[in-house]
Amino acid sequence: MNETGIFRRRKLPHIDVEGKPYFITGCLAGSLSAVGMKRIKARRDELDLRPKPIDLSDQQWEIKKHKLVFKLVDSLLDGDTPVRHFDDDNAAEIVQNAFLHFADERYRLLGFVVMPSHHHWLFLPDEHWAAEQLSASSRNHTPREIISHSVQSFTATQCNRVLGRSGTFWQGETFDHYARDEAEMFRIIEYIEQNPVAAGLAQRPEDYKWSSARIRSKLGLQQGDPIPKSI
């Protein structure tokens, strides 16, 4: 790996590399069934038993395994998931607006989608804002963590309110990794915006109501152009 990053592992691996866009997936608490969780654990355990490929570092192998597990997770979330809070337009709009709120300020918003049981988004932290966060002595978190936590925390409170519910809203950890180069960034944007089509929720990406594809089509933006705060 050419980039030097900050690597952390809780239940999931997290890596931060300055100047790279981050692909974040947040899942609703309970959106993965007990059967689905067993499948995910079995897949993770199977990968952990595999020998590390000789051409990968320990860190690269952790990230590779994470991506393989994520493919299974996303397929389960797009299927028969037991929790679908974002079928409610009011809740979906809260998450979309949260992504847009700090666009052009804290980050460049490159793509997003709010699915019934989860969200995907891709953003590049603003270098000046990020430098301020990293230099603040009171901060123990990376710019990615600050941005992601603020969205998850705010949307949990607001969505619970409009849905008339209480308790844990999001799964404890997000799935995340960074885009190594422009080609990967474009692949991730395509993946995000095609998700509603792949899940059978829309005929075309721009037809889906809670997606950057709709905004991109409306404003005549090219793939890779940042989504503005005001739409």
N, C-alpha and C positions, 0 to 999 in steps of 0.2 A: 504494500500500500504506500503510495507516494505521500499522502497527506498525513500530517501529525494531528491527532485528535484527542479529545477527552473521552475515555471509554469507561462506562459504568455497567454493572450488571446487577439487577434486582432479580425478579423472575424472568425478565426479558432483557436483552442487551440494548444499550443505548450508547450512541457515539455522536460526538459533536465535533465538527470540523469547520473552522472559520471560513466564511466566504462561500459555503455550499448551501444549496436549498435543502429543506427537510420535508420528507414525506411522512405525514402523521395520520394514523388511523385510530380513532376513538370508538370503542364499543359500549353500548348500553349495558349496564349491570343486568345480568340474567339473560342476555341476548344469545348466549351459547347454552344449549341444552345440556343436561347431564351426560347424555350419550355423546354429544359433540365434544364436551370437555374430555371424556375418556379417549375419544379418537385423537384429540390434540395431544394429550399426554402420551399416548402410545407412539404417536409420530415423533414427538420430541425425544422420548426415551430411545426409540430406534436410531435416530440421528446421533444421539450422544454416544451410542455404542459403536458407531462407525469410526474407523481410523481416520485421522486428519489427513487430507491430501497433502503430499509433500510440497506442492507448489503454493500452499497457503500458509500464512502465519496463523497463530492461535486466534488472533483478533478477527482475521478475515474468515476463518472457519466458523467462528461464533456468528458472524453476520450472515454467512451463507446458510447456516442451519436455521437462523431466524427467518430468513426469506422463504425457505421451504415450508416452515411451519405456517408462516403468514398466508401462503397460498391456500392451505387447507382451511384456515380460520375464515378467510374472506369468502370462500365457497360456501361454508356453513352459514355465514351471516346473510348471504344472498339467497339462501334456501328457506327452509321452514324454521325460522327463528321464533322463539316464544315471546319475545318482547319487541314491539314495533312502535315506540312512542312517536316516531317522526312520520307516522301516517297522519298525525295531527298537524295540519299546516301551521298552526300557531307556534308549535314547538320547533318545527323545521325552520321557520322564519327566524326564530331567535338565534339558532346556530348560524344560519347564513349571515345574519346581521353582525354577529360576533366576529366572524371571519373578516367582514368588510370594515369593521369599526377602526382598526389600526392599520389598514392598508395604506400604503404611501407614507406611513409614519414609522411604525416599528418594523415593518417588513414590506417586501414586494409580494403580493398575493398572486401566485402563478396558476392556481387551479384548486377547485374544491367540489365536493358533492355531499349532500346530506341524504343518506339512504334511510329506509325505515328503521333500521336497527343500529346504524353506525354512521360515521362520517370519514371522509378522506380529505386531506388538504395538503397543498405543497406551497411553501413560502420560503423566501430568502430574507433573513434578518437584515435590516438596514445597518450598514457598517458603522455609522456614527452612533446610532442608538445602542448597538451591540457593544461598541467600545466603552461607552459610558457605563453600561451594566457590568462589564468585566472589570472596570477600574474602580467601581464602588466597593469600598471596604466592607460594607454591610451585606453584600450579595454573596451567597454561597452557591448560586445556581447559574447555569449557562443561559444565554439568550433564548435558545430553543425551549428550555425548561420554563423560563419566565413567561414566554409567549403562550406555550401550550397550556400551562397551568392556569393562566388568567382566563383563557377561553373555556376550559373545562369547568373551572370553579363558577364563573359567571353563568354559563349556560345551565349548569346543574340547578342552581338556585332559581333561575327564571323559568326554566321548563317545568320544574316541580310545581311552581306556583300556578302556571297556566293550566297544567294538567290536573291540579287539585290533588297532588300526591306528596309524599315526603319520603325521606330515606335516601339511600345511595342511588345515584342516577347513572354515573359512568362506572365502567370497570376500572379497577384501581390503577392499571398502567396502560399507556398507549403503546401501540406498535409504531416504531419509527426507524427510519434510516435516511441517510443523506444521498443526494444525487451526485455521483462522482464527476460527471461531465455533462455537457449540453445534450448529447444524444440520450443519455439516461433521463435527463430532465424531461425531454419531449416524450419519451416512452411513458414516464409516470403521468404526465398530463393526459396523454391518450388513455391510459388505464383508468384514471379517475373519471374522466368525462364519458367514457364508454361504459362505466359500471351500470348505470340504469338500463342501458340497452341490453347488456349481457344478462342482467337480472330479469329482463322481460317487463320493465316498467315504462319503457318509452321506445318509440320506433327509431328516433334519432336523438343524439346527445342533446341537441339544442331544444328538444321538446320537453325535457325534464325540468320541472319548475325550480328545483333547488340545486342548481349547478352552475359552475362558471361557464359551461358551454352555452347556456342560454344567454348569459350576459355578454359573452364574447360575440355571439351571433348578433345580438341587439346593437352592440356598439361598433361592430365591424373590426374587432380586434383579431390579430393573428395569434396562433398558438405560440406561447412564450411571452407575449405581451402581458404586463401586469394588469390585474383587474383593479380598477380604481375604487376608491372608497365610496364615491357618489355614483349611483347607477340610475 
